[in-house]
Amino acid sequence: MRTLVAVIVGVGHLAAGCSRAHISPGFGRANQEAFAMQEPPLAKPPSATNMTLDTQEADVISASYLRSLAGKTKTAEPEPVLYVAPPQQRQAAPSLAPSVPKD
């Protein structure tokens, strides 16, 4: 019980002695001035961007949009396929297995 009272009284004294009212007005002023000199100047906000399109950009965007819509409504034309035969080499015919009958 005594320790509890002592702790409460001690915390009360610390709270009362360390409040802002007991600190001098010049406390920390040197640090504040030194840090204020190190702060970079505030940058002005960037100007609003111009979001208008010129005629060429609008044409490209509209053409790609129409192409993307057309792909959903019609079938795509198949691309031509080119078949290439492997080069023939002149070699003897491979020997067949003994179980294969001879003609």
ABEGO torsion letter per residue (X at the ends): XAAAAAAAAAAAAAAAAABAAABBAABGAAAAAAAAAABBBBBBBBBBBBABBBAAAAAAAAAAAAAAAAAAABBBBBBBBBBBBBBBBBBBBBBBBAABBBX
